[in-house]
Amino acid sequence: MSVFLVTGPCAAGKSTLARLLAQGFERAVYLEADQFRRAIVSGLEEMTFDASEEALRQLRLRYRIAAAAADAYAGEGFTVVLEDIVAGDLLHEFVRLVRTRPLHVVVLLPRVDVLAARDAARGTTGYEHFSVPQLHDLFARDTPRLGLWLDTSEQTPEQTVDAILRDTERTTP
């Protein structure tokens, strides 16, 4: 049993990749942490580039709940593939929240032009409160280099899963 954290900017391919990665294990859970944000039906403070204290408090709450859920599933014998946007110094915090080891961190960081094109092709945008370059730069410049970082600009999801499984030892922070 282990936990994989798949992170990266909006439109990096986290959901597709995380679900595909989870399907490769005999007993696995795909956990989309954003479901905990969507569970707040009133009083939600969205994350923005200059986030309020309340928005950061709610983000940290989401991370705590996601980490606890991942640990609970792993404790019952499941490999957990958890996906969320965890950037900047918050990546260190998130790694400390997950008790299950091994914990594998995978950061997907395609080029800015690829993110913009993928986002434009989706039915909804993930870039209401951030621009594509802002969120890309938050990862590229301000996020600690924990785990395995992949530029997936030219990779299929299957190639990315293969790269993760091939370099699993590099995914552990």
Long-range contacts (C-beta under 8 A, 24 or more apart in sequence): 1-74, 1-75, 1-77, 1-78, 1-79, 1-80, 1-100, 2-74, 2-79, 2-80, 2-100, 2-101, 2-102, 2-103, 2-104, 3-70, 3-71, 3-74, 3-79, 3-80, 3-81, 3-82, 3-98, 3-100, 3-102, 3-103, 3-104, 4-79, 4-80, 4-81, 4-82, 4-103, 4-104, 4-105, 4-106, 4-164, 4-171, 5-82, 5-83, 5-84, 5-86, 5-94, 5-95, 5-98, 5-103, 5-104, 5-105, 5-106, 5-147, 6-81, 6-82, 6-83, 6-106, 6-108, 7-83, 7-84, 7-85, 7-86, 7-87, 7-91, 7-105, 7-106, 7-107, 7-108, 8-85, 8-107, 8-108, 8-109, 8-110, 8-139, 9-85, 9-87, 9-109, 9-115, 9-126, 9-132, 9-135, 9-136, 9-138, 9-139, 10-85, 10-115, 10-119, 10-125, 10-126, 10-127, 10-130, 10-132, 10-135, 11-115, 11-116, 11-118, 11-119, 11-122, 11-126, 11-127, 11-132, 12-108, 12-109, 12-110, 12-115, 12-118, 12-152, 13-108, 13-110, 13-118, 13-152, 13-157, 13-160, 14-83, 14-84, 14-85, 14-108, 15-83, 16-157, 17-83, 17-106, 17-108, 17-152, 17-157, 17-160, 17-161, 18-81, 18-82, 18-83, 19-81, 20-157, 20-158, 20-161, 21-81, 21-161, 21-164, 22-79, 22-80, 22-81, 24-161, 24-165, 25-79, 27-77, 27-78, 27-79, 28-78, 28-79, 28-80, 28-81, 29-70, 29-73, 29-78, 29-79, 29-80, 29-81, 30-81, 30-83, 31-66, 31-69, 31-70, 31-73, 31-80, 31-81, 31-82, 31-83, 32-83, 32-84, 33-62, 33-63, 33-65, 33-66, 33-82, 33-83, 33-84, 34-62, 34-84, 36-61, 36-62, 36-65, 36-66, 37-62, 46-128, 46-129, 47-129, 48-129, 48-130, 49-129, 49-130, 49-134, 59-90, 60-90, 60-93, 63-90, 63-93, 63-94, 63-97, 64-97, 67-94, 67-97, 67-98, 67-99, 68-97, 70-98, 70-100, 71-98, 71-99, 71-100, 74-100, 75-100, 85-135, 87-135, 87-138, 87-139, 87-142, 87-143, 88-138, 88-142, 88-143, 89-142, 89-144, 91-143, 91-144, 91-146, 92-144, 92-146, 95-146, 95-173, 102-172, 103-172, 103-173, 104-147, 104-148, 104-164, 104-168, 104-171, 104-172, 105-146, 105-147, 105-148, 105-171, 105-172, 105-173, 106-147, 106-148, 106-150, 106-164, 106-171, 107-139, 107-143, 107-146, 107-147, 107-148, 107-149, 107-150, 108-150, 108-152, 108-160, 109-136, 109-139, 109-140, 109-149, 109-150, 109-151, 109-152, 110-151, 110-152, 110-153, 111-151, 111-153, 112-136, 114-153, 146-173, 147-171, 147-172, 147-173
